[in-house]
């Protein structure tokens, strides 16, 4: 009897030691994360979290940022998601404005309040920054050498004739990070100049990819030589051995990539544990995996394991644009629709007009002609024209019309949004056709 008692006491002691050695974990058995991030990132964190908290099964629902926002909006009445995890702060602002995020106070210490001039976390406590993000230009070094192309330094350079057919990007309606890139240029250069530049670059595109991941993939493979990407696409490709490099243009912003708990999350304890893990030294070090290469929000890592990355806390990224997330949120869908109407779904027309302009400019440089120069200026102005001004884009009544996203040009939309987009399309199509005609006339005058 005494032996049995001793064995029982010993077993209890062993169990107690096991419990002390195992991290205290939330009591739910599941965690559902809606995320736009690729598997190379999410699998690393999924495996590490499940190892740290045995018994918790993490489900990653992969959706583009805009689709993820839409999913959470549409399932709000019977929510099954715990976390929204993506790069774009304006997407979090949309969900916050809809009352679909839950406040959470992070317990982790040692994380600054700002990254550059931008608040790292939502001041109201609804979403948290876990990594820094900048936007820029990625290129394939072998491709540029083979094609004898110079390395582009600034966005404006991508509009040069030498890069015609060598550039790839995604559409802001298909990628939250591309939306941030487009919006950054619009804020940095101004509405008219910003759109003129995006259309000039658009005319040089080889393709508009279906997903943001298609851009680094195209550069890595040499399908095109230059891509417009978020920084970690360039850093991770380079770290995993691809012959690529990346740089930040002058007109860029430095903003946090974010995470938030969805309102009425079915597994709130696990959601909180995941955020704490992500922001812990252990979780932040996972961002340095060669397949991820994101900028951590813990400054101490840049003194040790992240020395190879630019330190955003010491001004090593010259982010000249103080990104206005409220402005971006106010016209989020308007900017996406404008880009698709003017560039994505009229890409061939835009490329034809752009090629004619490039040819005319070359001809007139070789043989100047005053009348030809005048026609060329008219052609460029037609391509650059935007259907609405900035004030219109920020009018809540007007912006509120744009609710539906087209995944492809043939997708049907109805109501006022359809009417407005049709008007824009008619203007753009006519402008591109006329610009091509004028440019061809200008070129003929130089012969």
N, C-alpha and C positions, 0 to 999 in steps of 0.2 A: 504494500500500500504506500509505504514511504517512497519506494523507488518510482512508482507511478507519479506521485506528487512532484518529485524532483524533476522527472522527465517533462511534466506539464509546465513547471516553472521555467525550465530551460527552453522549452519551445516558445513560451510567451516572451522570454527575453530575446530570443533570436528574431521573432516577428517584430518586436519593438525596434531592434536594430535595423532591420530591413526598412521599416516605415520611416525611421530617421534618415536613412540613406537615400530614400526615394523622395524627389521633390514633391511638395504638397501640390496636389493637382485639383483642378475643378472637377465637380462631381458628374458633369454630363459626359456622354460617350461620343459626341459628334461635334464637328465644327464645319460650317458651310461658308466658304469664302467666294465671293463674286469678284473676279479679278481680270484685268486686261494683260497681265504679265505673262511672258512665255514660260513654257515648262522648265527651261533651263534655270529659271529663277524660282518658280513656285515649288518644283520638286525638291530642291535643296532645303527649303524652309519646311515643307510638309514632312519630309523624312526626319529632320532634326527635331521638330516639335512633337511628332508622334513618338520619337525615341525618348524625349524628355518627359512626356506624359503618356505612359503606356495605357492603353485602353481608349484613348481618344482617336477617333478616325477623322482625318481632315479631308473634306471634299472641296476641290477647286473647280468652280464653275467658270470656264474660260469664255469671256465675252469682250468684244471691243468696248472701249470706254463708254461711248454713246449708247451702245446696246446694253451695257451693264446698268447705266442710269435708267434706261427705259424699262428694263426687267424689274428693277427694284420699285419703280413707280407702279408698274402694272400688277405686281404681286403684293403691294402694301397691305391690302385688306386681309390677306392670309399669308403673311410673311414667313418664309422658310430660310432666309439668309441671315447670317450672323455678322459678316464683315464685308465691307466694300474696300478694295485694295487696288489703287491705280495711281498714275502719275499726275493727272491733271487737277489742279486745285479748283478750277472753275467748275468741273464736273461735281466736285464735293459741295461747292456752293449751291449748285442747282438742287441737289438732294437735301441740303440743309434748309434752303428756302421752302422746299416742299414739306418740311417737318418730318423727314424720313430717316434722320440720323439721331443717335442717342449721345448725350454728353458722357464723357469719361475723363477722369483725372488720372493721368499717368503717374505711377509710383517711382519709376526710374529717375535717378539723379544724374547730373553732369552733362545735360544736353542744353545748349544755348537757346535763348528765346528767339534769336534771329539767325538767318543765314544770308550774309550780305545785308541788304536793306529790307529783306522780306521776312515777315514773321514765320517762324518755323511751324507753329501750330495755329489753328483757328483760334482767334482771341475769345470766341464764345465757348470753346471747349468741345466742339463737335467732331473735329478731325485732327489728326496728328501727322507731322512730317517725320518720315523714317529715313529718307535719303534726299540728297540734293540732285537737281537736274538742270543741265544747261542744254542749249540747242545749237546745232552747227552743221558742219560739212565733213563728210566722210569720203575718202577716195581710195581707189585701188592703185597702189604705187606702180605695179607692173603695167597696168592698163594705160595710165597716163604716160609712162615712159614709151610704151609701144606706139601710142597714138601721137607722141610728141606734144602733149598738152601740158600747159603750166599748172602748178598747184594753185587752186583758188584760195584766196585769203578772205574775201568778203562776199556777202550775198550778191551785191551788185555785179560782181565778176561773172556770176553764173548766167547773166543775161547776154554775155558776149557771144558773138557769132562762132568763136572757136569751140564752144561747148554745145553747139547744136546737136541734139540726138545722143548726148553723152550723160544726161542727168536723169535720176529717178527720184520720185517722192511718192508718198501716200497722200490721200485726201483728208482734210480735217474732219469730214463726216465719218471717216472710217478709222480714225486714229486720234485719240485724245492728245497724244504728244505732238502730232502734226498740227492739231488745232492750236496748241500753245505756241508752236513755232510760227504759224501764220499770224496769229494774234500779236505775238511779240514784235514782228516786223511792222504790222499795222500801227501798233502803239509807238514804236521807235521812230518810224519815218513819217507818220501821219497817214490818214485814211487814203487820200488820193495817191500820194507817192508810194505808199505801201502796196496798194492794189496794182499800180502800174508796174512795180517791180515784180510782184508775184506773177503777173501775166507775161511779163518779159521773160522771166525764168520758165514759166509754163510753156512758152513757145519753144523752148530748147529741150523740153522733156522727151525722153524716149518712152516713158510710161508713167502712169499713175497706178501704183500697186494696190492690190485688194486689201492688204493689211500693212501696218507699219513694219512688221518683221520682213516683209518682202523687199524693203529697201536695202538693209544691210546684206540680205541674202544675195540680191542682185549685184551689189558692189563686191562682195566676197567672191562670187563666181565669175566676175568680169562681164556679166551681161550688160552692164553699163558701168562707167568709170567713177561716177560721183553720185553721192546720195545725200539727201537732206534728212538728218536723223537727230534723235536725242543722244546725248553724249555716250551713254553706256553701251549703245550698239557699236560705236566705234572702238571704245576701250576693250570690250569683251572680244570682239573679232580679232583685234590686234593681239590680245593676251592669249588667244587660243591658236595663234600661228598664221592667220591670214595676212597677206601682204597689203595691209591697209593702214591708214592713219586718219586722224581726226583733228579738227581745230574749231575754236569758237570764233565766229565773226565778231566785229565790234558791236553790231546791233543784236545783242542777245540778252536773255534774262536768266537769272538764277533763282529757281523756285523749288520748293520741296515736293517730292513725291509723297503721297499720303495714304493713310489708312483710317477707317472709321468703323464704329459699331452701328449696325442698322437698327433702327427703332423696332422694338418688340422682337429682338433677336431671340430665337428659341434656345440658344445655348450661350447666355451672356457671360457666364463664368469662364468658359473656354475662350470666348472672344476677348475678354480682358486679359487672360493669360497669354494669348497669342500676341497681343500688342506689347505687353511687358517683355515678352521674349524677343520680339523684333527689335525693341529699343535697348535691350541689354547689351553689354559688351560682347557676350557670346553670339547674340543674333546679329549685331552690327558687323562682326568679323565675317559672317557668312556672305555679306555683300561683296567681299573681296575675292570670292570664288572666281577663277578665270572665266567661267561662263556667264558671270553676272557683272562684276566690275562697276558697281554703283558707288556714288560718293556717300560715305557714312555721315551721320549727323553727330557722331562723337568725335570731337576735335583731337583727342589723344591718339586716335588711330593713325592720323597723318604723321605722327612723330615716330611711328614704328612700322606697322604692317601695310599702311596705305601710302608710303612715301612715293610710290610710282604714279599716284594720281594727283591732279591739281587740288590744292587745299583751298576750299571755298571760304574758310574762316580767316585766311591770311591774304585775301585779295588776289589770289593767283588766277582767278577767272574774272576778266574785265567785263562784268555784266552792266552795260550802260543803260539798259531799259529797266526802270522801276515798274515792274509788271503790275497792272491794275486789275486784280481778279474780279472786282465788282463790275467793271466795264466789260470784261470778257464774258462774265456770266450774263449780263444784260442782253448781249447780242450773239450769244453762243450759236444758236440755230441759224440766225441770219447770215453770219460769216460762213458757216458750213454750206448753206444753200447757194450763196453767191459764188463760192469757190467751185462748187459742182457745176453750176450753170455756166460760168465763164471759162472754166478750165477743164474739169474732169470730163464733162459730157460734150464739150466742144473742142477736145484736144486736137483732133485732126485739122479742124478749121483754123484753130489758133496756130498750129505748127506751120500750116501752109502760108498764113499771113506773115508769120515771123520769118520764115525762110525767104519770102519775097522781099521783106524789109532788109534782111541781111545782105541779099544779093544786090539790091539797089544801093545800099550804103557802100558796098565794095566797088560797084561800078562808078558811083559818083566820086569816090575818093580817087580813083584812077583818072577820071575825066570829069572835073567839076562842071555842074550846070545849075544855075540859080533856080530855074523853074522846076527842075528835077528835085532839088533840095526842098523846095516848098511842098511838093507833092509827098515827098518822103516824110516830112514833118506832120502832114495831115494824116498820113497812114499810121504813124506811131501814135498820134493822139486818138485815133479811132480805136486802136487796140487797147489803149490805156483807159479809155472811158469806163466809168462805173455807173450802174443804173441808179444808185441812190447815194446821198451824201451821208456823212457820219452822224449828223443829228437824227436823220431818219432811222439809222440802224439802232440808235439808242432809245427811240420812242417806244415805251412799253406796249402801247396799243398796236403798233406795227410789228414789233418783235414777237409779240404774243401770237401772231398769226402762224408763225413757223413752228409747227409741232411735229410734222412727219418727215422722216429721213428717207431718201431714196438710196437703195443699195446699188441700183444700176439705172441707166437713163430711161429704160422702158417701164420702170416701176410707176404705177399710177398713183397720183395724189389728187385730191379733190378740194373744192372750196376756194377760199380766198388765197391760200398759199399757192394753189395750182395756177390761179389767174395771174398772180404776181410773177411767179417763175416763168410763165409763158411769155409775159411781156418782156422780162429780162432776156429770155432766150431769143426772142425776135430781134431785139436791139443788138445783142451780141453777135448773132449770126450775120446780120446785115453789116455791122461794123467790120467784122473780120473779112467778109467778102469784099467790101469796098476798099479796105486797107490793102488787101492783096492786089486788087486792080490798080490802085494808085501807085503802089510800090513797083509794080511791073511797068507802068508808064514811066515812072521816074528812071528806072533802069534803062529803058529804051532810049531815053534822052541822052544817056551817057555813052551811047554806042557811036 
